[in-house]
Amino acid sequence: MTTNIGVLVSGRGSNLQSIIDHVESGYLKKVKLSVVISDVKDAFALERAKMHGIDAVFIDPRAYASKMGFEEKIITTLKSYNVDLVLLAGYMRILGSEVIQTYRERIMNIHPALLPSFKGLHGPRQALEYGVKVAGCTVHFVDEGMDSGPIILQSCVPVKDNDTESTLASRILEQEHRIFPEAVKLFTEGKLKLDGRIVLRREN
Ligand code: GAR
């Protein structure tokens, strides 16, 4: 069975590109990138989607009186594409409970820090300012909290004495581009099982 994927983005879309590349290379099988939705009109991620023949939709948050109205539009759009799995690939809004309930355990986020450390914005900057010696990224299922859902995969990188926010962020980004497709692969192959908040790898 094909898994229809909807991707929510807000920016340049390098994680979206990595998913596209892994579909096109055949690493991700039985997967269709059905729609890319952005809350930012000129997000480069929308261009990337169009360049690969994927429907790209801008939903303007300012066109709705409430967050709920905006999110209902997201849900109806995802439903119209029969989306099974939602990826947050640099989507910079906190998802409301409506979307989370509709797609419970079927929404994954990539975060540029080793959760539960450094939630929210600017993961690499927070890591540098704290002085940790190891940083990294996390793919997790999305729940109602901020960056608090069950952890699927993590990858770590060293923090070097001469790192700037930008050098550390790009070292982490390389790992994001590796573990996000890997998490999608595990999901689409039915290899992820949740036991409370613990994600187990099903061997089949
Ligand atoms: C990525 O580093 C992603 O982990 C981060 O935004 C960047 C988006 O880059 N997401 C968050 O900070 C979410 N809290 P991209 O648009 O090139 O994929």
Boltz pocket constraint, residues with backbone or C-beta under 6 A from the ligand:
constraints:
  - pocket:
      binder: B
      contacts: [[A, 11], [A, 12], [A, 13], [A, 14], [A, 15], [A, 16], [A, 89], [A, 90], [A, 91], [A, 92], [A, 110], [A, 111], [A, 112], [A, 120], [A, 121], [A, 122], [A, 123], [A, 173], [A, 176]]
      max_distance: 6.0
